[in-house]
Amino acid sequence: GRGAGGASGETGPNQEGVRCSGKGDTGSGAGSMQGLSSDGSDGTNMACHNDARVWEGVNMPHSRGGHAHQQTSAAGTAGPTGSEDREGIGSEVVPEGAALADLQKVLARLFSPQLLPHMGSSHLAPLLWASAALGAGPYISPQGVHLAMEQLHGHLPTMCPPHLVYALHAAAMLRLRPYRAWMADWQQQLLRHAPALSCVDSVRVVCSLAVLLPPATKIGAPVTAALVNRLSHHLPAMNMLEVSLSLAAIRRLYRRLSGRPLQRLVHAMEDRLQFTLC
């Protein structure tokens, strides 16, 4: 995966991952940054998370990551407005070559200490989503990522469900590893808004969590129950790609399929796939 850190907007993309200090004092969000290391222990860095096994096929169809052939994606391509356009944005509206690079640099420059503190969630969520969808991650400075995550953390309690989902989705597409407090508070908001999650957003959430959380991380029972409930509710309406991605994400998040509701959901998804293939 491509890292979410990089040099300034005037230079080429930095292929190294983000290594963002966890104790910055800028921004208006969450205070200290406590990282989430690969074993789930506390750390001090926000780092790129490059395991894309579950994320394959979830990127935007027109993203430069190599999924241009997919016109229908479980992640969807509608912007953070709550729309449910599964067909997404046509690739013909995305610039190519130098024009795309210029747009990526413009987006990256918006992650500046002068601009980010003045942005609300209605600006931050679309900015993160657009940057991820158009592949601007390598141009965004580590400081910009740090400030954006702190700003988002500060706005979590007042964010609407679409912005919550797209913020998580964008963080996963940028291969970020949010710090522990950010993820804990986000999961609390998920519990609050879970009953309103649509089919597409439910798939986005479980796939995003599978990318963002280290394999050793344990997800609380209430969050698991909420995810199982929404995915079970929407399973009859899911297409084959959505079922496949959700199943792969669940197997990554829950190495041991404990609990009957989770086991029933996995078996139902496997039956759907087997029936479709037959």
Buried (B, 14 or more C-beta within 10 A) or exposed (E): BBBBBBBEBEEEBBEEBBEBEBEBEEBBBBEEBBBBBBEBEEBBBBBBBEBBEBBEBBBBBBBBBEBBEBBBBBBBBBBBEBEEEBEBBEBEEBEEEEEBBEBBBEBBBBBBBEBBBEBEBBBBBBBBBBBBBBBBBBBBBBBBBBBBBBBBBBBBEEBBBBBBBBBBBBBBBBBBBBBBBBBEBBBBBBBEBBEEBBBBBBBBBBBBBBBBBBEEBEBEEEBBBBBBBBBBEBBEEBBEBBBBBBBBBBBBBBEEBEBEEBEEBBEBBEEBBEEEEE
